[in-house]
């Protein structure tokens, strides 16, 4: 009898322990709310499970291995963020950085993907050291706000351009470089349909709109015979794919990263990750009401979690891992603590068993997701003061050169080169941080060396 009387109290004791650890009372939340928030965040960012393997496969990487690495690093990063920083922020390989990895570094520069993974590893380690030492604030403050916003918007345009290309909406043209694709082609029409569906869902404010838009598009593709229909349970659910083809490759190519080209690549990985994470952290923390006296509590721990995830991701076999702004969907659902991130990680764990769906989530299905993400990132353009020409020129060149040169690094280089020039011309040379002058000379040397 005594045993039976004690049993009902055990779950409550566990719940109290969890509540105390994550400060549920102080944050005004509970386990049910955190679970719903974590699930909401997962569906908002689940598209990366299919977009990332498709993107990195273009670089010659094994799609199944990348799928496994993507899910695993999302688990590692989100759990670390939840336990270490107690923030409702989930992590996964970043959009934009995966495109930079595949299309700019591997395809554009001809760098083997194994060496590129070594670059990701080094950038993560540098991020970790600078975060621990406190130097990160000096670097982040040295870069002017207009350039930070321009980098984000430029990456958005670059991602959208890739989506338009993979969806068949934009094709090569010898006379005009690019032109409208064949709208009578089935796969192109499927991408257009997916874009319409995703845009409607986003406009209506549906949580997880991008993910559900992909599902609807895939179903439509199967109905019209454009995508293979699964004929057995094994074509939907299976054991997690092996990550052997990519695991540990980052360690085997360290001797190949000591070149000017790779240094620029590593610098780009670092800066974009740095800006992305800092921006997401501030945005989500502000939405959750966690910012105190204009400061983000435990920001250092959050950045350590992010850099740790990048290091882990490079070892597992994927591009740079970042904090996801889609976490704001979970916060909107009531998430306030790290338990939200841990619940998101649990769903990524379940997703490991659905890798066969990679055969269904094809390029025309993922293309609309890329375009929609590009739209969201382009919102940063609003935060640039276009009336000040000393800001407008470097910002515009940063944004426009990314898609036109098919390189995020080139866009950043143009912006960083022109910013000191326009500021000096305006008579504001003393307002330019010395670090910006050093970076500008470095990018100038890169262009000279490149050509």
C-alpha positions, 0 to 999 in steps of 0.5 A, a space after each residue: 500500500 505504501 508503494 502505491 501511495 508514493 507512485 503518484 508523487 514521483 512524476 510531480 517530483 520530477 516535474 518540479 525538478 525540471 521546473 526548478 532547473 529551467 525556472 518555469 515559475 520565474 519565466 511564467 511557463 510550464 511543461 505543457 506550454 514548453 512542449 507545444 512551443 518546442 513542437 511548433 519550432 520543429 515544424 517551423 524549421 523542419 524544412 532544413 532536414 531536406 533542403 540541407 542534404 539537397 544543397 550539399 549533395 550539389 557539392 558531391 556529399 552523400 545526401 543520406 549522410 548529410 540528412 543524418 548529420 543535420 538531424 544530429 547536430 540539431 539535437 546536439 546544438 538545441 540540447 546544448 542551448 537549452 541546458 547551458 543557456 536556458 533559451 528557447 532557441 533551436 539550432 541547425 545548419 544555417 541557410 545561406 551558409 550551406 549555399 555558400 559552402 556548396 555553390 561558392 566554396 566547392 563548386 565556385 572555388 573548386 575546393 573539395 568538400 572535405 577541405 571546406 568542412 575543415 574550414 567550418 571546423 576552424 571557424 567554429 573553434 575561432 568563434 568559440 575562442 573569441 566568445 570565451 575571451 570576450 573579443 567577440 564584442 570588439 569585432 561585432 562593434 567594429 562592423 557598422 550596422 548597415 553592413 551587417 544588415 546588408 550581409 543578411 539581405 544579400 544572403 537572402 537574395 542569394 538563397 532566393 536566386 538559388 531557389 529560382 534556379 533549382 525550381 526552373 523559374 530562372 535559367 541560363 541565357 547566352 544573350 542575357 545571362 539569365 531569363 525566365 524558365 520554361 513554364 510549361 515544364 511539369 517540374 517548373 509548374 510544381 515549383 510555382 505551385 509550391 511557391 504560391 501555397 507557401 506564400 499563402 500559408 505564410 501570409 495567413 500566419 500558419 506556424 510551420 508554413 514553409 514545412 507544410 508548404 513542402 508537404 503539400 507540394 510533394 503530394 501534388 507532385 505525386 498526384 501528377 506523376 512528377 514525384 515517385 509515390 512510396 509503395 511500401 513503409 520502408 520508403 517512408 520510415 527506416 533506420 537512421 542513415 549512416 554518417 560514415 561518408 562524411 564523419 571525421 573528414 574535417 580532421 583529415 584535411 587541415 593541411 589544406 586550409 592554409 591558403 589565402 583562399 581558405 582564409 577568406 572562406 573561414 572568415 566568411 563562415 565566421 562572420 556570417 555565423 557571428 552576425 546570424 547568431 547575434 541577431 537571432 539571439 537578440 530578436 528571440 530574447 526580445 520577443 520572449 521578454 528576456 532582455 534586461 536593461 538592454 542586455 541579453 542575459 547569458 549571451 556568452 553561454 548562448 554563443 558558446 552553444 552555437 559555436 560548439 554546435 558548429 564544431 560538432 556539425 563539421 565533424 559529423 559532416 555538415 556546413 555551419 550550424 546557427 541559431 534559428 530565427 524560426 525559434 520565434 514561432 515557438 516563443 509565439 506559442 509560449 516557449 520561454 525556457 531551454 525546455 522548448 529547445 530540448 523538445 525541438 531536439 526530441 522531434 529531430 531525433 524522431 525525424 532521423 527515421 524518415 530519411 527515405 523521404 529525401 526521394 520525395 522532397 526533390 528540388 522543385 519541392 525545396 525551391 519554394 522554401 529557399 525563395 520564402 527564406 530569401 524574402 524573410 531575410 530581405 527584410 533587413 534592407 529596411 534597417 539600412 539608411 539609404 539616404 546616407 550615400 556613404 552607407 548606401 553604396 557599400 550596402 548596395 554592393 554587398 547585397 547585389 554582388 552576392 547573387 550576381 557573382 554567385 558568391 557570398 564572400 565576394 559580396 562581403 568583400 565589395 561592401 567591406 572595401 567600399 565602406 572606408 572609401 565612402 566614409 573617407 570621402 564623407 569626411 568621417 574617416 575617424 568613425 571607421 574602426 581600425 579593424 575595418 581598415 585592416 579587413 578592407 586591405 585584406 579583401 583588396 589583397 584577396 582580389 589582387 591574388 585572385 586575379 
